[in-house]
Amino acid sequence: MTGPDRGEFLGALMKFYRRREHAEQFMDGVLYCNRVPYFRKLEDQDRGDADEGMIVHAGDHVGELFIVDEESGKRHRIPGVTKTRFWYNSTDRLALFCTALVRSDRYATEHPEMAHQFMERLRASHQAFVRMGAHTVVVLDVERFLKQVQAATEREGFVSRGRAVEYYDAFPRKVELFGDQTFDPVFCKHESYREQREHRIAIDTRDDGLEPLRLSIGSLRDITVYAETKSLVERIGFSSEEVSAN
């Protein structure tokens, strides 16, 4: 899995919940992961996506849909096709754990501008985050969090991969194969979701079940902080001097 490298850019993962008890469960190390088809059917403009996990071609990328006349052999265009979706059946079994990744640009060494960029991007996405849930858990040590997830999935015999979502206007043609599993489509979303700054972990449980996955990875209490989403920007500050955690 890939996450922020502190020597290159400043970043934190943020998970949003609508109920406080769910935030507490995450801090205790329990990940609740819905399968890909759940998000396609979800009637929520922020969390739902009818194109979730699909390869989508639209506009000039679609080409022409037609039918050939049985007797004349003439090709007749079928009008009104504006979007074509493709998906792999094995993608449907993937369980997703979705967070937001707020981060700065990359620098050769640590630089104060990292903090300013972090805050600027947090402010830009704040309203989108509020819509995602009233309760926020901020993961401070992303590297350790990802290692705990990977260790837990390997212990269960699962395959997992995580990275930041790529936002597209026209869907990229490249589809990356990860072993016998197609992962790339679940890391691509339309640019209309860009302000969510999503990072996700896709877990292949190697079965065709569509029920949610509950994965225990061990306590995260020492690397997470709780905040109400509405006051998240005010809760995060910047000082040029080292600040005690107490």
C-alpha positions in Angstrom: 0.0 0.0 0.0 1.1 3.5 -0.6 0.7 6.5 1.7 2.3 9.9 2.5 6.0 9.9 3.0 6.8 12.5 5.7 10.0 13.4 4.0 8.3 14.3 0.8 4.9 15.8 1.7 2.8 16.6 4.7 -0.5 14.6 4.9 -3.1 13.0 7.1 -6.0 10.6 6.5 -9.4 11.6 7.6 -12.4 9.3 8.1 -15.9 10.8 8.4 -18.8 9.2 10.2 -22.4 10.2 10.8 -22.5 8.5 14.2 -20.0 9.0 17.0 -20.0 5.3 18.0 -18.8 4.3 14.5 -15.9 6.8 14.9 -15.1 5.2 18.2 -15.1 1.7 16.7 -12.6 2.8 14.0 -10.3 4.3 16.7 -10.5 0.9 18.4 -9.2 -0.7 15.1 -12.4 -2.0 13.5 -12.8 -1.2 9.8 -16.2 -1.5 8.3 -15.9 -2.0 4.5 -18.8 -2.1 2.1 -18.5 -3.9 -1.2 -18.3 -2.1 -4.5 -22.0 -2.7 -5.6 -23.2 -1.1 -2.4 -22.0 2.3 -3.6 -23.7 1.9 -7.0 -27.1 1.5 -5.4 -26.6 4.1 -2.6 -28.9 7.1 -3.1 -26.5 9.6 -1.6 -25.0 12.2 -3.9 -21.8 12.3 -1.8 -21.2 8.7 -1.1 -23.1 7.0 -3.9 -21.7 6.5 -7.4 -23.6 4.6 -10.2 -20.2 4.2 -12.0 -18.3 2.8 -8.9 -15.6 0.3 -9.9 -16.4 0.6 -13.6 -14.5 1.6 -16.7 -16.5 4.4 -18.2 -16.2 5.7 -21.7 -18.2 8.8 -22.7 -18.5 11.3 -25.5 -16.0 10.8 -28.3 -14.5 7.8 -26.5 -17.6 5.7 -27.0 -17.6 5.2 -30.7 -20.8 4.0 -32.4 -23.3 1.4 -31.4 -25.0 -0.2 -34.4 -27.0 -3.2 -35.7 -26.6 -5.0 -39.0 -29.7 -5.6 -41.0 -30.2 -9.4 -41.5 -31.2 -9.1 -45.2 -29.4 -6.1 -46.6 -26.3 -6.2 -44.5 -26.7 -2.5 -44.0 -25.4 -1.1 -40.7 -27.9 1.0 -38.7 -26.7 3.3 -36.0 -28.4 3.0 -32.6 -28.8 6.6 -31.4 -28.7 8.1 -27.9 -25.7 6.3 -26.5 -23.7 8.9 -24.5 -22.0 6.6 -22.0 -20.7 3.1 -22.0 -19.8 1.2 -18.8 -17.6 -1.9 -18.5 -16.8 -3.8 -15.4 -15.2 -7.0 -14.2 -17.3 -9.4 -12.1 -14.4 -9.9 -9.7 -14.4 -6.2 -9.0 -17.8 -6.5 -7.3 -16.4 -8.6 -4.5 -13.9 -5.9 -3.4 -14.5 -4.4 0.0 -13.6 -0.7 0.2 -12.4 1.4 3.1 -12.6 5.0 2.0 -10.9 8.1 3.7 -9.9 11.5 2.7 -6.2 12.3 2.1 -5.3 15.9 2.7 -1.7 16.6 1.8 0.8 19.2 0.5 2.8 19.1 -2.7 6.1 17.2 -2.7 9.3 18.9 -1.6 12.9 17.6 -1.4 13.0 18.4 2.3 10.5 19.6 4.9 9.3 23.1 4.2 6.9 25.5 6.0 4.9 25.8 2.7 3.8 22.3 3.3 1.6 23.3 6.2 0.1 26.3 4.3 -0.8 24.0 1.4 -2.3 21.4 3.8 -4.5 24.0 5.4 -5.5 25.6 2.1 -6.7 22.2 0.7 -8.4 21.3 4.0 -10.4 24.6 3.8 -11.2 24.0 0.1 -12.7 20.6 0.9 -14.2 21.3 4.3 -17.9 21.6 3.1 -17.6 18.3 1.2 -16.2 16.7 4.4 -19.1 18.1 6.5 -21.5 16.5 4.1 -19.8 13.1 4.5 -20.3 13.1 8.2 -20.5 15.1 11.4 -17.7 13.1 13.1 -14.1 12.9 12.0 -11.2 10.7 12.9 -7.8 12.0 11.8 -5.1 9.4 11.3 -1.7 11.0 12.3 0.6 8.1 11.4 -0.6 7.0 8.0 2.4 4.6 7.5 1.6 2.6 10.6 -2.1 2.6 9.9 -1.5 1.1 6.4 0.9 -1.5 7.8 -1.7 -2.6 10.3 -4.3 -3.0 7.6 -1.9 -5.0 5.4 -0.9 -7.3 8.3 -4.6 -7.9 9.1 -5.6 -8.7 5.5 -2.6 -11.0 5.1 -3.5 -12.8 8.3 -7.0 -13.4 7.0 -5.7 -14.6 3.6 -7.0 -11.6 1.8 -5.3 -9.4 -0.8 -5.3 -5.6 -0.3 -4.1 -2.5 -2.0 -4.4 1.2 -1.2 -3.7 4.5 -2.8 -5.1 7.9 -3.6 -8.0 8.0 -6.0 -7.3 9.3 -9.5 -10.0 11.7 -10.8 -10.8 11.8 -14.5 -12.8 13.6 -17.1 -12.4 10.9 -19.7 -11.6 7.5 -18.2 -7.9 6.4 -18.6 -7.5 3.6 -21.0 -4.9 1.8 -18.9 -6.3 -1.0 -16.6 -3.9 -2.4 -14.2 -4.0 -6.1 -13.3 -3.1 -7.0 -9.7 -2.5 -10.8 -9.7 -5.8 -12.2 -10.9 -7.7 -9.2 -9.8 -8.5 -5.9 -11.6 -8.0 -3.1 -9.1 -7.5 0.0 -11.2 -11.2 1.0 -11.8 -11.9 1.2 -8.1 -9.1 3.8 -7.8 -10.7 6.0 -10.5 -13.6 8.4 -10.0 -15.2 11.2 -12.0 -13.8 14.6 -11.4 -17.1 15.8 -9.9 -15.9 13.9 -6.7 -12.5 15.6 -6.7 -13.1 17.8 -3.6 -13.4 14.6 -1.5 -9.7 14.0 -1.9 -10.3 10.3 -1.5 -7.8 7.6 -0.5 -9.1 4.1 -0.5 -8.1 0.6 0.4 -9.5 -2.2 -1.7 -9.6 -5.7 -0.1 -10.2 -8.8 -2.1 -11.6 -11.4 0.2 -11.2 -14.1 -2.6 -14.9 -15.0 -2.4 -18.1 -13.8 -4.2 -19.9 -12.7 -1.1 -21.4 -9.2 -1.2 -21.9 -8.7 2.5 -19.8 -5.9 4.3 -16.4 -6.8 5.7 -15.5 -6.1 9.3 -11.8 -6.2 9.7 -10.0 -5.9 13.1 -6.5 -4.4 12.7 -5.6 -3.5 16.3 -6.2 -0.3 18.3 -5.5 3.0 16.6 -6.0 5.1 19.7 -2.4 6.3 19.9 -2.3 7.5 16.3 -5.8 9.0 15.9 -7.6 12.1 17.0 -11.3 12.8 17.1 -12.9 16.1 16.0 -16.3 17.3 15.0 -16.2 17.9 11.3 -17.8 21.3 11.4 -14.9 22.6 13.6 -12.1 20.6 11.9 -10.4 23.6 10.3 -10.4 25.5 13.6 -9.0 22.5 15.4 -5.9 22.3 13.2 -3.3 25.0 13.6 0.3 25.7 12.5 3.2 26.8 14.6 6.8 27.3 13.5 7.9 25.9 16.9 7.6 22.3 18.1 4.3 21.9 20.1 3.9 19.5 22.9 1.1 16.9 22.5 -0.1 17.5 26.0 
